[in-house]
Amino acid sequence: MKHSNLAAILGTSVLLLIAAGAMAQTGNDPSAPPPAQTPPASVPAADQANAKATTATSTADAKLAAIRERGLATPEKEKKDTETKLDATKSQVDKEAAAKGDNTVADRLSKEFGTTADALTAEKAQYNTGWGDLMIAHSLLANSGNTVTLDQLFQMRTTDGMGWGQIAHGLGLNLGSVVSGVKSEGAVAMGKSKADGKVATMHAGGTSSTHSASSTHAHGGAGAGAGAGAGAGASSMHGHSGK
């Protein structure tokens, strides 16, 4: 009996050892530590930033392309009429700068556009432009709803050969309102109205030249009185006092 019991015990032990070996080989040994998990590969922060920048650039390019397309589609009559009036105002501003000096005009416009005279002078040199054009660009920029930059405005102006009226139409602004707004800012540049840091509002509304002075956020003085109905709507305007 003793030998038979010993043999049974030995047989059982051998079987247990064989089973344990098999479980170890198949990875099913409950006593074995779990296999190490390989963490998912992470995207480097620089790559994430680059991807976001690429997306932002694509979006900006698409918006700019839409502005160009709309601007180039400005009706010819509206375009000519608007450009003639804007050219007249910017010519007056440039003559004022020639007579009184760049610093005088830069100082007046800096107070209106919330910047410094030095910054405006640097922009004038950077874009190789006149004070009238720079004034119009800043006026449109202030009314663009952050859809464009000053660089993009001058890119459309110089590289694409677009007039300010076309650019304004591309931005979805009413051209009659644009003409009135630019006249108002021209009065500030020429010292006929005081700057108050509030750029004249240019309303949205396509190419219609029908424009009520009473609905425009305009400066007083020579700029605001350009329209025949300016006096009737003076009470609802934002006005600058004349110097």
C-alpha positions, 0 to 999 in steps of 0.5 A: 500500500505504501508503494502504491500511495507513493506512486500515486502521489508522484504521478499526481505531482508530475501531472501538476508540473506538466499542467503548470508548464503548459499554462506558462507557455500559453500565458494563462498562468494566473500567478504570472504578472500581466504582460506590459501594455504598449502605450498608444503613440502620441502626436508630438505637440509641434505636429498638433500646432502645425496641423492647427496652423495649416487648418487656420491658414486654409480657412483664411485663404478660403475667406480671402478668395471669397472676398476677392471673387465678390469684389471682382464681381462689383457692377461696373457702374457702381465700381467707377462711381465709388472709386471716383469719390474715394479717389477725390477724398484720398487726394485731398488727404495727400495734399494736406500731408504735403502741405502740413507734413506727414507728422501732422496727418499721422498724429491726427489719424493715430488718435482716430485709429487707436495706434501711434503716429510712428506705427502709421508712418512705418505702415506707410513706408512698408506698403509704399502708399500714400496717407489717403490710401492708408486711411481708407485701408484702416477704415475698411479694416475697422469695419471688416469684422476681423475677416481680413488683415491690413496685409491682405487688404494691401495685397488685394490692392496691389497684387490683385489690382483691386480698387478700394470700392471693389475690396469694400464690396468684397467685404459685403459693405454698402458702397454708399456707406463706404464713401460717406465713412471715408469722407468722414475720416478724411475730415479728421485727417485734414483737421476739419474734425476732431478724432475721437477714436471711433471709426465711422461705421460702414454698413453692410448691404451690397452695392446700393448707392442709396444712402441715408446720412441719418443712419451713418455713424459719421463725424461732424464737420466737412465729412459728415455734411457731404450728403444733401440729407446730412442736416436732417439726420444730424441728431442720430449721428455720432459727430465730431466737433470741428476744430 
